[in-house]
Amino acid sequence: MSNNNETNKQDSTNISALFIVPPPPPPSSIPSVQTPSSPAAFYQSYIQAAAMYALHQQQVFQHMFTVPPPPLPNSNIPSRPPTTSRPPTTSRPPTTSRPPTTSRPPTTIRPALPTNNSQRRSTDTRRTTFSKVDYPDRKRNFFSSSFLRDNNHNQIGNKRSSSSDKSSRNDDRNIPRREQPVSPVSKRRRINDSKIEDEYHDSSSDEDTNEISITKIKPQYVRTCASELYYQRDEQNSRLIHATQKLKDLCIKFRSDILSQRETFRKENKIFDEPDHSNMFHKAKQFGSTIKPSKTQTKSKDTSSESGEEGEEEGEATAASLASDNLLTLEIERKQQVVNRLHPELWFNEYKQGNDGPICRCSNDDRKFGIRHQMFFGEKTITPCDKWNNNAGRLYHYRITLTPETNFNLKEPTVITYDDHDYTFEGFSVLSHVSLANVNDCIVVYHNIDYAIGLEEETPLEHFTIEELDLLQQYLLIDVCEMYDIQWRPLNNKNDGSTCTCYHFFPRFARTLPDNGKELLHPAEQIQYFLKHLKPLMPDDLYSRCKSMSVDAWDKYVSKVQGSIVWFPKHRPAAIRLDQLDRENSAYPVIVHFGIRPAVLSIQYNQEYRQAYKSYLKVFFLLKNRTPTDEDKANLRDKEQRLKQIVAKHAEQLKREIVVEISSEYAYRTGFKSDIIQRTLLLSSLHDHLRFHQSLTELEDELVGYKFRNRWLMQLALTHPSGNYVLHNNLGPNPDHVKNTLANCRIRNTVYGDRKQLFRPITKRGVSTLFKIMAKKAKTCEHISEITNYERLEFLGDALLEYLVSIHLFFLFPQFDEGRLSTFRVGLIQNHFFTSLARNLCLQHFIIYNHGPDLCSHSALNHALANSFEALMGAIYLDGGLAIVDKILSKILFYQDPQLTSIWINLQEYPLKVQYPNSDRHLIEQVPLLKQLTQFENDIGVEFQHIRMLAQAFCTRPIPQNDLTIEDNERLEFLGDTVLNFVVSDYLYRHFPEHHEGHLSLLRSCTVSNPTQAVIYDELGMQVYVDYVREQLRITTPKLIEKSLKAKADVFEAFIAALFIDQGLESIYAFCRATIFPRLQDFISTQHWNDPKSNLQHCCLALRDPNDRNPPLPEYRVLKSIGSSNNVQYRVGVFFRKQRLSVGVGRSIHDAEMTAAKNALEQHAQMFPLLNYQKSVLASSNQYHLHNSRRRTTTTTKTPTVSKNENNRQQPFSLRNVKTRGDVSAMISTSAKTTT
C-alpha cells in the first residue's frame, strides 16, 4: 500500500467523483455584499461575506507555508543557496526532492453542481493575532477546519506536495537553515487563529484576543566553541571531528571517578532486579477475605434476606477496597525497610516499580505489544554510531524548546565559566538518526501547568563526540535522576551493542554572540566542570574548622551551595536539593531539605478519608438539586465533621510538606542546580514521544498509505478515553519516577496552575455537567476542541463510514430495495467487522491508554479498536478529504482482492441519469408533471439538472410501472437518511467543540428526528406536490402521509437524496444551512434534546436518598387501549413512589408515555427542584451570549446587519416567518453558490 503523493493524485481520478466540485473562481468574481433590507437578504449577505473570507483564508494558509527563509547574517558559518541540491553521501542516500505544488485539472464529477451555481465558498481575511485565550490550544497543531473542508470538496486527492526535505543533518555539506515563517511561536498557536465565520448562530463568542508581545527571537546561527586540546578535524572531511587522546583520557577519568561509584552501588544492591510481589499479593487477598465475614456478622438477627444480600454486597466492595489499601500499606512497609535509604521521608525510584507497587501488572501476552510497554511498532535496529567522533552526515540536530518556561528558569541558573565567558544552561538539544520535521509538540503537565515541548531545527553541531554525550546522559538521567525505566535502545535492547540508542541528547550551555548568534559549550568542558565540582560537601579541612568559623565565613560558604543539588552515590534517593546547612548540635553539619511527600502518602490516598469524602460529595450534590430539609442539613454537617476528624487524626503523619534533616557526611557537591534536573526530567517524556511518532510514520507508510499533514489528528484518533491521563501527565514510562525526583530536586518556590481548569474539558459525568454543556450554543467559528480522546472523532467517523458504505451499496446494487441495502450496510459497519479491520492495521500497537486494567479484557480491547478505527477514518477525512478516505477504506476492505476493490470504487451511474446523461429538462414541456414541479424549484431556488429525480423523490410507494420515475422513493430514503446524518454530524463536530460524543448524539438525534423533518416538509409545501404526483401516476393507496410524521420524514429524506445525486454534497450543506442548522439554537434554548421521559427520570433521581442503593424510578403502566387494531389509542399512566403523577394518550405506547411524562413535569413542577436548576443554567447561558452579542455589536463595523440579525433570533426560526417564497429561494440558492 503506497503512500506516494503522486500515486494518490493519479488514483483519485478513478474514485467515484461523488465528492468533487470544480475549482474556485478568482476572488474578483465574487460579488460585493450589500446591506440587507430583509431577513432573507441578511442571510444572503452574511453567507456571501463568509464566502469571501474562506477563499482569502485559504490564500493566507498557502502563503503561511511558502514564506522563504530570511538570509543568513554575515558570519563564519558557511551557507549555500537554497536551490542547491544535496549530493549523496555514503552514509545515507540523498533525500529526493518533491515537485512543487501544482493545481489539479478539473475532474469528471458525480454528482456535480450546475455551472451557474458552482462558485466556491470564500471569505475575507482577518488579521492573525496571538491571544492569551489561545494559549491552551497549543495542544493541537490544527489546520483551520473550514480550510480542511474546502480541501474535502474541491481538491480531494491533491495531497500536499512540498519541496525537498530541509531538515538539518550533521554532514559535510553546507546546509541551509530552516526559518520559522512568522515567529518562534508554536505553529499550533499560529494556525489556531485562522477561523471561518458561520451564518446563523449568536453563540458563545470568542474571548478578547489581546495581542501579546513575543520577545524571544530564534538565533540566526549556532556554533560550538572549539578546543584543539580535545577535538581534531578529519583531513578528508572538514565536518568530521575526532576525539584526541586527551579527550579519551578525560572520558575514562569521568567514568572511573564518578560513574563507577553508582554502577558499583547498583550491582551490590541489585537495582535492576525486579522485586517479587507474589507473597505481598497473597497477603493482601488474604486480608481482604477476612473482612467479608465481619460485615455480615454485625447484621441483626431480624434483618430481612434482601437487606442481608445488600449488606453482603457492601461487605464485598469494602473488602476489595480495604485489600487494595492493604496492598499499598504493605508496599510502603517494604520500601521503608530498604537498606541504604537516605531518609524515611524521602521516596526513591525502583526498577519497574511505582510508589504503590509494580508499574505493570499486565499478563505476559499483553506485555508483548503496546506503547505503554515501550514496544513501538516498526522499530528497527540502528547501526551504532562511532563513539569517538561526531558522526557527521548521520545525525539531525534539533533544539528542545519549552512553552511556557514557568518554574524552569532560576534567577541564578547554572553557569559554567570558560575562556572568560559565562555559558548559561538553557536546556538540551536532541540528535536524531531520522528527521523529526513532522513531529508535533509533546504536552506534559507539571504543577497543574500545561507545558509544550517542541523541536526547532538548527545548524549541525561540530565539536562533540557520541561518547561524551553518552557519559553525560548516564550521569544526569541514571545516576542523579534515577530514571531506570527508560529504554534507550530500540526493540527494548538494554545493553545490546549491536544497535545504537534511539536519540542522543546534548546539554546546552550557551552564550550570546553578535548578529543574533549563539555559541554552545562543547561537552568536554562540561565533563571537566562536573569532575572539578564533584567533591565532598564537607571536606576534611573544612569539617575540622567549621565549628570555629566566623558567622560571615560560614554564611559565605553556605551561600555558594544553597539551592544546589547534592549527590549521595551510596544512598537512595541519590540526589536532593540543599536548602540550608546547619552546623549546630551535630557532629557533621546537617543538610536541611524542604521537601514534599509522594501523593500515595498524602491524605487524598487514605482509604478512610476517600470513602468519607465520597459520601460527603454524594450528599452535597444531591442536596444541591433539591430543597434540603433539617434532617438533610444535619446529615451533611455530620459528614463534614467526620471529614474534619479524619484530617485531624492523620494530619501530622499524612501531610505532604515535610522538613528533612540529613547528615552531610556522605554528601557530594555537584556544581549544578535544580534547573538542570527539571530540564533533564523532560527528556523522559520527550524520548517516548519521539519514538511514538516514529512509529506513526510506519503506520502512515506501510499500513494506512496516507501521510497526515496534521499529526495531532492522527494521535487524537488513537487516544482512548483513559489516555486523557496519559496525555495530561505524559511523564514517560514511569510517572512515579519523575514525580519522586521532582519532589526531591525541584525548584523550591513553585508556581501552581488551576487543576480544575486544566481538567475541565475532559469532565462529562453528572447531571449538572450535562445541562451546563448542553446549554452552550454553536460557536460562530469552527473551533478546535480541547477534549483529548477519540470519542468526538469516533462520532464523526461513525457517520462518515455509514455514509461511504451507503453510497457504494446504493450505486452498486440498483436492484436491491431498502431492506436488503440496510442488511448489507449493517454487516459492513458493525463493531465486530471494524475490529478485524483495526487489527489488520495493527492499531493495537498504537492505541494510547492508561497503563491499568482499562483494556485488560479482550472484549474491552476489541471495542476500543473498533472505536479507534472509526476515529482514524474521521481524522483522515478532516486531514485529506472524502475522496482520500474513500480510497483508503476501499483498500482496507479488499486489500487482498484487487478485482473487488476495482468493483467497489467504480460506481455505476444512477438509472435515471443513464438515459439522459447531461440533463432531462427538455422533457418539461412534454410532461405536465415535470412542468408542475418547476414551481417547487422556483420556491426553493434550486434547479435540478435531472428533474425526474425530483419527481421520483415525491413518488411514494407503491406505484404502477412507469417510464418517468421507473421506481418509487424507497431507495432514495435509504440514501437520504445517511447523507443527512453525515452532514449534520460534520457540522456538530466543527461548531460544538465543548460537547462530548454523547452530547453531540443528543443534538443530532433531535436535529434529524422525524418531527423536525416533518416541520420542514410542511414549511416547504411538499405535500401539494406529493399529492399531484400521486394523482398523475394514479396511486390508489390511502393518503396516510398527511397524518404520519414518519411518512413526511421519508419523503424529506428522499428529497435530500435526489438533491445529493443531482447537485452534490455541497448543495446539501447549503440546504441545511438555510433550513436545519438555524433550528439548533431553538433546540438548545427549549431543551428539545431532552425528551420528557429522560427529563422526568433525571428529576426523580435528584430526589433519591443518599443511602438508598436502589433509588425509585418512574414507572409507566398501560391503563387502557381504545379503538380498533388499525386505529388504536393507548392510555398510559406514570407512577412515582406508588403515586400516579399523570396520564397520557397516544397512538402508540411510546407516544403515550412521552405525553404522560410531559404532563407530569408540567403538573408537578414544584415537586422537582431540578427543573429550576435547568432554567437557571439556560438563563445564565443566554445572558452570557447576549452580553457577548452586544459587545460584538459595539465593535463591528456592520451595525445595521448585526442588529437585524439579533432581532431575528429572538423568535424561533421558521421558514413560515419569511414573507415570500422568493426569500426562501434566495436563502437556499445564495448558500449553494457561496458554499460550493
Secondary structure, DSSP 4 states (H G I P E B T S, - for coil): ----HHHHHHHGGGS-GGG--PPPPPGGGSPPPPPPSSHHHHHHHHHHHHHHHHHHHHHHHHHHT-PPPPPPPSSSS----TTPPPPP-SSSPPPPPPPPP-PPPP---SS---GGG-PPP-B-------BSTTGGGGG--PPPHHHHHHHHHHSTT------S----B-SSS--PPPPPSS-SS-HHHHHHT---B-SS---SPPPP--B--------SEEEE---TTTEEE-SS-TT-EEE-HHHHHHHHHHIIIIIHHHHHHHHHHTTTSPPP-HHHHHHHHHHHHTHHHHHHHTS-TT--HHHHHHHHHHHHHHHHHHHHHHHHHHHHHHHHT-TTBS-TTS---BTTEETTEES----TTGGGS-GGGT--TT----PPPPTTB--TTT-EEEEEEEE--TTT--SS--EEEETTEEEEEEEEEEEESS--TTPPPEEEEETTEEEEEEEEE-PPP-S--HHHHHHHHIIIIIIIS---S---SGGG-SS-TTS--SEEEEEEEEEEETTTEEEEPPHHHHHHHHHHH-EESS-HHHHHHTTTS-HHHHHHHHHHHTTEEEE-TTSBS-EEE--EEE-SSSSSPEEEEEEE--GGGSGGG-HHHHHHHHHHHHHHHHHHTS---HHHHHHHHHHHHHHHHHHHHHHHHH-SEEEEEEESTT-EEEEEEHHHHHHHHHHHHHHHHHHHHHHHHHIIIIII----S-HHHHHHHTB-TTHHHHHHH---S-HHHHHHHHHHHS-SS-----HHHHHGGG---SHHHHHHHHT----SB-------STHHHHHHHHHHHHHHHHHHHHHH-TT--HHHHHHHHHHHHSHHHHHHHHHHTTGGGT-B--SSSTT-SHHHHHHHHHHHHHHHHHHHHHHH-HHHHHHHHHHHHTTT-HHHHHHHHSPPPPHHHHHSSS--GGGTTT-HHHHHHHHHHHHHT---SSHHHHHHHT-PSS----TTTSS-SHHHHHHHHHHHHHHHHHHHHHH-TT--HHHHHHHHHHHSSHHHHHHHHHHTTHHHHHHHHHHHTT--S--GGGT-HHHHHHHHHHHHHHHHHHH-HHHHHHHHHHHTGGGHHHHHHTTTTS-HHHHHHHHHHTT--TT-SS----EEEEEEEES-SSS-EEEEEEEETTEEEEEEEESSHHHHHHHHHHHHHHHTGGG-THHHHHHHHHHHHHHHHHHHHHHHHHH-S-HHHHHHHHHHTTS---GGGSSSHHHHHHHHHHHHHHH-
